[in-house]
């Protein structure tokens, strides 16, 4: 089989139908699709079962997170290539075959991102040349293969055998950071990260987090960031990053406090202050 597509869902019923329809309509025909539903409350799993009988559905009784849910489907995949795909995406014609062809013609590549498009048709940033906090590490990650550090986890093509050899995603990451971690592990295994310009994919962004309070999103991001640091950076580098982030958060709180004096009823200013208070709290607990 050419391709196995894995889609993890959590309360994304408004996006999931168009996403699955676009994947099913796309070449190659020789593919399989897995949807792993993390105990959605909006009927996402029921939609798959009712409207997409050709899709393999895995229902979880609780939210196991992005990394663990993707890993659940990995042992079942028969495709020689994988596509990790977010449910708030739609693949454009030719995207899947372009991704497979790219992996076939670039054997040094261990994972490749797609060209992501925003809802308004503008390009979406999907390639990173550095990892989080890397510029403060004194070159700890120098000498890795290739020039791309990581690609957006919303759409990633990879050789299935390589991902199996690496054990899939690190399940210590619940949401956020697992894509960057996987990319770094692939590079440390001697392969490069690539980009498939001809694989065009529409991406709405933030589909599974639309109902989450902003403070909860900030907490998850900061915790994932520091898990990444602890895995891949020396203690001295982590301490340096922590100090810089604390100073930045305190400075922002101070400037937002001044703004609050000038506009005491500004809800956006208060939301930003809450966000930076959460950042400080999480850095103290997990940094």
Short mmCIF file of the C-alpha atoms (twelve columns), coordinates in Angstrom:
data_MODEL
# 
_entry.id   MODEL 
# 
loop_
_atom_site.group_PDB 
_atom_site.id 
_atom_site.type_symbol 
_atom_site.label_atom_id 
_atom_site.label_alt_id 
_atom_site.label_comp_id 
_atom_site.label_asym_id 
_atom_site.label_seq_id 
_atom_site.Cartn_x 
_atom_site.Cartn_y 
_atom_site.Cartn_z 
_atom_site.pdbx_PDB_model_num 
ATOM 1   C CA . UNK A 1   0.000   0.000  0.000  1 
ATOM 2   C CA . UNK A 2   1.248   3.467  -0.901 1 
ATOM 3   C CA . UNK A 3   -0.030  5.684  1.904  1 
ATOM 4   C CA . UNK A 4   -1.511  5.569  5.395  1 
ATOM 5   C CA . UNK A 5   -3.156  8.787  6.624  1 
ATOM 6   C CA . UNK A 6   -3.568  9.318  10.374 1 
ATOM 7   C CA . UNK A 7   -5.945  11.997 11.659 1 
ATOM 8   C CA . UNK A 8   -6.439  12.685 15.372 1 
ATOM 9   C CA . UNK A 9   -9.684  14.416 16.318 1 
ATOM 10  C CA . UNK A 10  -10.932 16.209 19.387 1 
ATOM 11  C CA . UNK A 11  -14.177 18.177 18.986 1 
ATOM 12  C CA . UNK A 12  -13.535 19.089 15.352 1 
ATOM 13  C CA . UNK A 13  -16.778 17.898 13.763 1 
ATOM 14  C CA . UNK A 14  -17.135 21.130 11.778 1 
ATOM 15  C CA . UNK A 15  -13.840 20.491 9.978  1 
ATOM 16  C CA . UNK A 16  -13.650 16.703 9.846  1 
ATOM 17  C CA . UNK A 17  -16.161 15.995 7.089  1 
ATOM 18  C CA . UNK A 18  -14.542 18.238 4.437  1 
ATOM 19  C CA . UNK A 19  -11.108 16.994 5.512  1 
ATOM 20  C CA . UNK A 20  -12.001 13.323 5.021  1 
ATOM 21  C CA . UNK A 21  -13.851 14.017 1.774  1 
ATOM 22  C CA . UNK A 22  -10.764 15.766 0.370  1 
ATOM 23  C CA . UNK A 23  -8.459  12.888 1.353  1 
ATOM 24  C CA . UNK A 24  -10.774 10.216 -0.044 1 
ATOM 25  C CA . UNK A 25  -11.107 12.097 -3.343 1 
ATOM 26  C CA . UNK A 26  -7.348  12.517 -3.740 1 
ATOM 27  C CA . UNK A 27  -4.931  10.211 -5.511 1 
ATOM 28  C CA . UNK A 28  -3.462  7.726  -4.895 1 
ATOM 29  C CA . UNK A 29  -6.352  5.291  -4.659 1 
ATOM 30  C CA . UNK A 30  -4.035  2.858  -2.877 1 
ATOM 31  C CA . UNK A 31  -4.328  4.407  0.579  1 
ATOM 32  C CA . UNK A 32  -5.968  3.929  3.947  1 
ATOM 33  C CA . UNK A 33  -7.244  6.482  6.460  1 
ATOM 34  C CA . UNK A 34  -7.296  6.203  10.240 1 
ATOM 35  C CA . UNK A 35  -9.225  8.573  12.485 1 
ATOM 36  C CA . UNK A 36  -8.358  8.395  16.183 1 
ATOM 37  C CA . UNK A 37  -11.004 10.243 18.184 1 
ATOM 38  C CA . UNK A 38  -9.973  11.486 21.621 1 
ATOM 39  C CA . UNK A 39  -13.392 11.271 23.303 1 
ATOM 40  C CA . UNK A 40  -14.922 14.164 21.367 1 
ATOM 41  C CA . UNK A 41  -18.205 15.492 22.738 1 
ATOM 42  C CA . UNK A 42  -19.407 16.982 19.458 1 
ATOM 43  C CA . UNK A 43  -20.177 13.822 17.482 1 
ATOM 44  C CA . UNK A 44  -16.912 13.659 15.528 1 
ATOM 45  C CA . UNK A 45  -16.622 9.885  15.881 1 
ATOM 46  C CA . UNK A 46  -20.285 9.365  15.005 1 
ATOM 47  C CA . UNK A 47  -19.786 11.421 11.842 1 
ATOM 48  C CA . UNK A 48  -16.957 9.151  10.728 1 
ATOM 49  C CA . UNK A 49  -18.899 5.986  11.502 1 
ATOM 50  C CA . UNK A 50  -22.037 7.232  9.734  1 
ATOM 51  C CA . UNK A 51  -20.693 9.092  6.691  1 
ATOM 52  C CA . UNK A 52  -17.253 7.577  6.046  1 
ATOM 53  C CA . UNK A 53  -17.468 3.773  6.385  1 
ATOM 54  C CA . UNK A 54  -14.204 3.296  4.466  1 
ATOM 55  C CA . UNK A 55  -12.269 5.111  7.193  1 
ATOM 56  C CA . UNK A 56  -10.797 3.098  10.075 1 
ATOM 57  C CA . UNK A 57  -12.127 4.624  13.300 1 
ATOM 58  C CA . UNK A 58  -10.518 4.281  16.723 1 
ATOM 59  C CA . UNK A 59  -12.648 5.634  19.583 1 
ATOM 60  C CA . UNK A 60  -10.859 6.564  22.791 1 
ATOM 61  C CA . UNK A 61  -12.767 6.730  26.070 1 
ATOM 62  C CA . UNK A 62  -10.716 9.742  27.162 1 
ATOM 63  C CA . UNK A 63  -8.491  12.410 25.624 1 
ATOM 64  C CA . UNK A 64  -5.112  10.737 25.288 1 
ATOM 65  C CA . UNK A 65  -3.416  13.664 23.606 1 
ATOM 66  C CA . UNK A 66  -2.073  14.115 20.097 1 
ATOM 67  C CA . UNK A 67  1.115   12.064 20.358 1 
ATOM 68  C CA . UNK A 68  -0.389  9.001  22.014 1 
ATOM 69  C CA . UNK A 69  -3.409  8.965  19.688 1 
ATOM 70  C CA . UNK A 70  -1.198  9.048  16.595 1 
ATOM 71  C CA . UNK A 71  0.883   6.209  17.999 1 
ATOM 72  C CA . UNK A 72  -2.252  4.092  18.493 1 
ATOM 73  C CA . UNK A 73  -2.777  3.938  14.740 1 
ATOM 74  C CA . UNK A 74  0.864   3.448  13.765 1 
ATOM 75  C CA . UNK A 75  1.029   -0.361 14.316 1 
ATOM 76  C CA . UNK A 76  -2.072  -0.780 12.124 1 
ATOM 77  C CA . UNK A 77  -0.699  1.167  9.162  1 
ATOM 78  C CA . UNK A 78  0.117   -0.819 6.025  1 
ATOM 79  C CA . UNK A 79  1.301   2.051  3.842  1 
ATOM 80  C CA . UNK A 80  4.969   2.468  3.041  1 
ATOM 81  C CA . UNK A 81  4.493   6.221  3.516  1 
ATOM 82  C CA . UNK A 82  2.674   8.028  6.330  1 
ATOM 83  C CA . UNK A 83  0.815   11.300 6.374  1 
ATOM 84  C CA . UNK A 84  0.067   12.838 9.747  1 
ATOM 85  C CA . UNK A 85  -2.823  15.187 9.030  1 
ATOM 86  C CA . UNK A 86  -4.827  17.574 11.202 1 
ATOM 87  C CA . UNK A 87  -8.629  17.463 10.921 1 
ATOM 88  C CA . UNK A 88  -8.863  21.202 10.203 1 
ATOM 89  C CA . UNK A 89  -7.203  20.715 6.814  1 
ATOM 90  C CA . UNK A 90  -8.251  19.978 3.241  1 
ATOM 91  C CA . UNK A 91  -5.812  18.472 0.771  1 
ATOM 92  C CA . UNK A 92  -5.647  19.994 -2.689 1 
ATOM 93  C CA . UNK A 93  -5.554  17.802 -5.819 1 
ATOM 94  C CA . UNK A 94  -2.116  16.277 -6.312 1 
ATOM 95  C CA . UNK A 95  -0.942  16.928 -2.744 1 
ATOM 96  C CA . UNK A 96  -0.750  13.307 -1.632 1 
ATOM 97  C CA . UNK A 97  0.995   12.019 -4.746 1 
ATOM 98  C CA . UNK A 98  3.445   14.947 -4.549 1 
ATOM 99  C CA . UNK A 99  4.337   14.002 -0.975 1 
ATOM 100 C CA . UNK A 100 4.922   10.358 -1.855 1 
ATOM 101 C CA . UNK A 101 6.995   11.261 -4.919 1 
ATOM 102 C CA . UNK A 102 9.113   13.641 -2.857 1 
ATOM 103 C CA . UNK A 103 9.985   10.941 -0.328 1 
ATOM 104 C CA . UNK A 104 10.770  8.506  -3.139 1 
ATOM 105 C CA . UNK A 105 13.147  10.909 -4.891 1 
ATOM 106 C CA . UNK A 106 14.812  12.296 -1.749 1 
ATOM 107 C CA . UNK A 107 16.099  9.286  0.228  1 
ATOM 108 C CA . UNK A 108 17.982  11.527 2.691  1 
ATOM 109 C CA . UNK A 109 14.672  12.981 3.882  1 
ATOM 110 C CA . UNK A 110 13.141  11.466 7.010  1 
ATOM 111 C CA . UNK A 111 10.076  13.720 7.201  1 
ATOM 112 C CA . UNK A 112 8.643   16.456 4.981  1 
ATOM 113 C CA . UNK A 113 6.124   19.217 5.467  1 
ATOM 114 C CA . UNK A 114 3.528   20.504 3.016  1 
ATOM 115 C CA . UNK A 115 2.804   23.977 1.644  1 
ATOM 116 C CA . UNK A 116 0.086   25.218 3.982  1 
ATOM 117 C CA . UNK A 117 -2.501  27.807 2.947  1 
ATOM 118 C CA . UNK A 118 -4.536  30.045 5.288  1 
ATOM 119 C CA . UNK A 119 -8.331  30.309 4.972  1 
ATOM 120 C CA . UNK A 120 -7.901  33.622 3.123  1 
ATOM 121 C CA . UNK A 121 -5.593  32.017 0.547  1 
ATOM 122 C CA . UNK A 122 -2.350  33.499 1.873  1 
ATOM 123 C CA . UNK A 123 0.686   31.312 2.584  1 
ATOM 124 C CA . UNK A 124 0.953   29.945 6.111  1 
ATOM 125 C CA . UNK A 125 4.310   29.767 7.835  1 
ATOM 126 C CA . UNK A 126 5.089   26.073 8.158  1 
ATOM 127 C CA . UNK A 127 8.892   25.771 8.179  1 
ATOM 128 C CA . UNK A 128 11.226  26.522 11.095 1 
ATOM 129 C CA . UNK A 129 14.975  26.887 10.722 1 
ATOM 130 C CA . UNK A 130 15.542  26.810 14.498 1 
ATOM 131 C CA . UNK A 131 14.084  24.934 17.432 1 
ATOM 132 C CA . UNK A 132 12.479  26.740 20.378 1 
ATOM 133 C CA . UNK A 133 15.136  28.494 22.445 1 
ATOM 134 C CA . UNK A 134 17.944  27.199 20.213 1 
ATOM 135 C CA . UNK A 135 19.567  30.601 19.728 1 
ATOM 136 C CA . UNK A 136 20.319  30.678 23.475 1 
ATOM 137 C CA . UNK A 137 22.041  27.269 23.580 1 
ATOM 138 C CA . UNK A 138 25.487  28.207 22.332 1 
ATOM 139 C CA . UNK A 139 25.373  25.900 19.324 1 
ATOM 140 C CA . UNK A 140 24.429  22.674 21.129 1 
ATOM 141 C CA . UNK A 141 22.561  21.435 18.063 1 
ATOM 142 C CA . UNK A 142 25.212  22.364 15.489 1 
ATOM 143 C CA . UNK A 143 26.070  19.843 12.806 1 
ATOM 144 C CA . UNK A 144 22.642  18.261 12.346 1 
ATOM 145 C CA . UNK A 145 21.760  17.162 8.790  1 
ATOM 146 C CA . UNK A 146 19.906  19.615 6.546  1 
ATOM 147 C CA . UNK A 147 18.888  23.234 6.972  1 
ATOM 148 C CA . UNK A 148 15.273  22.817 8.114  1 
ATOM 149 C CA . UNK A 149 14.750  22.314 11.840 1 
ATOM 150 C CA . UNK A 150 11.063  21.405 11.856 1 
ATOM 151 C CA . UNK A 151 7.832   21.662 9.889  1 
ATOM 152 C CA . UNK A 152 4.290   22.293 11.028 1 
ATOM 153 C CA . UNK A 153 2.698   19.156 12.440 1 
ATOM 154 C CA . UNK A 154 -0.614  19.799 10.671 1 
ATOM 155 C CA . UNK A 155 0.640   17.845 7.629  1 
ATOM 156 C CA . UNK A 156 3.787   15.721 7.659  1 
ATOM 157 C CA . UNK A 157 4.855   13.018 5.209  1 
ATOM 158 C CA . UNK A 158 7.319   10.372 6.400  1 
ATOM 159 C CA . UNK A 159 8.602   6.876  5.546  1 
ATOM 160 C CA . UNK A 160 6.631   4.482  7.735  1 
ATOM 161 C CA . UNK A 161 9.601   2.229  8.555  1 
ATOM 162 C CA . UNK A 162 11.642  5.144  9.898  1 
ATOM 163 C CA . UNK A 163 8.837   6.347  12.146 1 
ATOM 164 C CA . UNK A 164 8.352   2.826  13.488 1 
ATOM 165 C CA . UNK A 165 12.089  2.523  14.175 1 
ATOM 166 C CA . UNK A 166 11.927  5.761  16.188 1 
ATOM 167 C CA . UNK A 167 8.866   4.623  18.128 1 
ATOM 168 C CA . UNK A 168 6.580   7.301  16.726 1 
ATOM 169 C CA . UNK A 169 5.876   10.446 18.730 1 
ATOM 170 C CA . UNK A 170 7.131   10.911 22.282 1 
ATOM 171 C CA . UNK A 171 3.981   10.412 24.352 1 
ATOM 172 C CA . UNK A 172 5.316   12.689 27.055 1 
ATOM 173 C CA . UNK A 173 4.000   15.512 24.876 1 
ATOM 174 C CA . UNK A 174 0.235   15.858 25.244 1 
ATOM 175 C CA . UNK A 175 -0.346  18.655 22.736 1 
ATOM 176 C CA . UNK A 176 2.228   20.991 21.161 1 
ATOM 177 C CA . UNK A 177 5.934   20.316 20.742 1 
ATOM 178 C CA . UNK A 178 5.703   16.703 19.605 1 
ATOM 179 C CA . UNK A 179 6.241   17.667 15.943 1 
ATOM 180 C CA . UNK A 180 9.434   19.606 16.728 1 
ATOM 181 C CA . UNK A 181 10.657  16.793 18.959 1 
ATOM 182 C CA . UNK A 182 10.083  14.197 16.234 1 
ATOM 183 C CA . UNK A 183 11.871  16.337 13.650 1 
ATOM 184 C CA . UNK A 184 14.892  16.722 15.922 1 
ATOM 185 C CA . UNK A 185 15.010  12.999 16.669 1 
ATOM 186 C CA . UNK A 186 14.886  12.265 12.928 1 
ATOM 187 C CA . UNK A 187 17.824  14.600 12.296 1 
ATOM 188 C CA . UNK A 188 19.780  13.036 15.134 1 
ATOM 189 C CA . UNK A 189 19.151  9.685  13.447 1 
ATOM 190 C CA . UNK A 190 20.971  11.036 10.360 1 
ATOM 191 C CA . UNK A 191 18.068  12.103 8.131  1 
ATOM 192 C CA . UNK A 192 16.976  15.547 6.969  1 
ATOM 193 C CA . UNK A 193 13.676  17.413 7.203  1 
ATOM 194 C CA . UNK A 194 12.195  18.437 3.848  1 
ATOM 195 C CA . UNK A 195 9.461   20.565 2.342  1 
ATOM 196 C CA . UNK A 196 7.102   19.553 -0.486 1 
ATOM 197 C CA . UNK A 197 6.211   22.721 -2.352 1 
ATOM 198 C CA . UNK A 198 3.781   20.885 -4.660 1 
ATOM 199 C CA . UNK A 199 1.807   19.378 -1.756 1 
ATOM 200 C CA . UNK A 200 -0.702  22.180 -1.135 1 
ATOM 201 C CA . UNK A 201 -2.979  21.830 1.903  1 
ATOM 202 C CA . UNK A 202 -5.572  24.259 3.260  1 
ATOM 203 C CA . UNK A 203 -5.248  24.696 7.038  1 
ATOM 204 C CA . UNK A 204 -7.755  26.537 9.205  1 
ATOM 205 C CA . UNK A 205 -5.596  26.252 12.340 1 
ATOM 206 C CA . UNK A 206 -6.483  25.688 15.991 1 
ATOM 207 C CA . UNK A 207 -9.475  23.476 15.302 1 
ATOM 208 C CA . UNK A 208 -9.200  21.360 18.440 1 
ATOM 209 C CA . UNK A 209 -8.439  24.352 20.688 1 
ATOM 210 C CA . UNK A 210 -11.279 26.668 19.668 1 
ATOM 211 C CA . UNK A 211 -13.269 26.026 22.854 1 
ATOM 212 C CA . UNK A 212 -10.281 26.014 25.213 1 
ATOM 213 C CA . UNK A 213 -9.704  29.041 27.479 1 
ATOM 214 C CA . UNK A 214 -6.631  30.995 26.406 1 
ATOM 215 C CA . UNK A 215 -4.914  30.374 29.762 1 
ATOM 216 C CA . UNK A 216 -5.223  26.597 29.247 1 
ATOM 217 C CA . UNK A 217 -3.659  26.874 25.799 1 
ATOM 218 C CA . UNK A 218 -0.777  28.931 27.217 1 
ATOM 219 C CA . UNK A 219 -0.198  26.340 29.960 1 
ATOM 220 C CA . UNK A 220 -0.030  23.487 27.476 1 
ATOM 221 C CA . UNK A 221 2.378   25.384 25.231 1 
ATOM 222 C CA . UNK A 222 4.750   26.385 28.036 1 
ATOM 223 C CA . UNK A 223 4.776   22.857 29.503 1 
ATOM 224 C CA . UNK A 224 5.525   21.353 26.091 1 
ATOM 225 C CA . UNK A 225 8.271   23.897 25.519 1 
ATOM 226 C CA . UNK A 226 10.046  23.030 28.764 1 
ATOM 227 C CA . UNK A 227 9.658   19.305 28.150 1 
ATOM 228 C CA . UNK A 228 11.437  19.872 24.829 1 
ATOM 229 C CA . UNK A 229 14.184  21.852 26.591 1 
ATOM 230 C CA . UNK A 230 14.732  19.184 29.243 1 
ATOM 231 C CA . UNK A 231 14.993  16.472 26.586 1 
ATOM 232 C CA . UNK A 232 17.376  18.234 24.254 1 
ATOM 233 C CA . UNK A 233 19.280  21.067 26.002 1 
ATOM 234 C CA . UNK A 234 21.886  21.232 28.751 1 
ATOM 235 C CA . UNK A 235 20.830  22.554 32.176 1 
ATOM 236 C CA . UNK A 236 22.822  25.760 31.712 1 
ATOM 237 C CA . UNK A 237 21.022  26.546 28.479 1 
ATOM 238 C CA . UNK A 238 17.632  25.873 30.057 1 
ATOM 239 C CA . UNK A 239 18.445  28.204 32.954 1 
ATOM 240 C CA . UNK A 240 19.447  30.934 30.489 1 
ATOM 241 C CA . UNK A 241 16.225  30.516 28.504 1 
ATOM 242 C CA . UNK A 242 14.179  30.541 31.694 1 
ATOM 243 C CA . UNK A 243 15.746  33.812 32.908 1 
ATOM 244 C CA . UNK A 244 15.163  35.502 29.563 1 
ATOM 245 C CA . UNK A 245 11.540  34.362 29.383 1 
ATOM 246 C CA . UNK A 246 10.877  35.488 32.941 1 
ATOM 247 C CA . UNK A 247 12.319  38.929 32.198 1 
ATOM 248 C CA . UNK A 248 10.265  39.208 29.024 1 
ATOM 249 C CA . UNK A 249 7.043   38.214 30.806 1 
ATOM 250 C CA . UNK A 250 7.684   40.645 33.670 1 
ATOM 251 C CA . UNK A 251 8.430   43.457 31.222 1 
ATOM 252 C CA . UNK A 252 5.227   42.776 29.318 1 
ATOM 253 C CA . UNK A 253 3.210   42.729 32.542 1 
ATOM 254 C CA . UNK A 254 4.719   46.076 33.535 1 
ATOM 255 C CA . UNK A 255 3.950   47.714 30.171 1 
ATOM 256 C CA . UNK A 256 0.447   46.226 30.136 1 
ATOM 257 C CA . UNK A 257 -0.061  47.540 33.658 1 
ATOM 258 C CA . UNK A 258 0.692   51.032 32.411 1 
ATOM 259 C CA . UNK A 259 -1.716  50.520 29.524 1 
ATOM 260 C CA . UNK A 260 -4.342  49.387 32.007 1 
ATOM 261 C CA . UNK A 261 -4.002  52.658 33.930 1 
ATOM 262 C CA . UNK A 262 -4.683  54.589 30.739 1 
ATOM 263 C CA . UNK A 263 -7.552  52.318 29.636 1 
ATOM 264 C CA . UNK A 264 -8.837  50.554 32.776 1 
ATOM 265 C CA . UNK A 265 -11.765 48.849 31.019 1 
ATOM 266 C CA . UNK A 266 -9.802  47.413 28.092 1 
ATOM 267 C CA . UNK A 267 -10.650 43.686 27.972 1 
ATOM 268 C CA . UNK A 268 -7.889  42.858 25.482 1 
ATOM 269 C CA . UNK A 269 -5.243  44.352 27.788 1 
ATOM 270 C CA . UNK A 270 -6.552  42.305 30.707 1 
ATOM 271 C CA . UNK A 271 -6.513  39.113 28.592 1 
ATOM 272 C CA . UNK A 272 -2.879  39.756 27.718 1 
ATOM 273 C CA . UNK A 273 -2.024  40.323 31.381 1 
ATOM 274 C CA . UNK A 274 -3.689  37.031 32.292 1 
ATOM 275 C CA . UNK A 275 -1.681  35.317 29.578 1 
ATOM 276 C CA . UNK A 276 1.664   36.601 30.873 1 
ATOM 277 C CA . UNK A 277 0.732   35.821 34.473 1 
ATOM 278 C CA . UNK A 278 0.094   32.253 33.326 1 
ATOM 279 C CA . UNK A 279 3.441   32.166 31.518 1 
ATOM 280 C CA . UNK A 280 5.258   33.232 34.704 1 
ATOM 281 C CA . UNK A 281 3.377   30.692 36.792 1 
ATOM 282 C CA . UNK A 282 4.191   27.847 34.390 1 
ATOM 283 C CA . UNK A 283 7.864   28.807 34.099 1 
ATOM 284 C CA . UNK A 284 8.192   28.737 37.896 1 
ATOM 285 C CA . UNK A 285 6.504   25.337 38.122 1 
ATOM 286 C CA . UNK A 286 7.941   23.574 35.083 1 
ATOM 287 C CA . UNK A 287 11.042  25.543 34.133 1 
# 
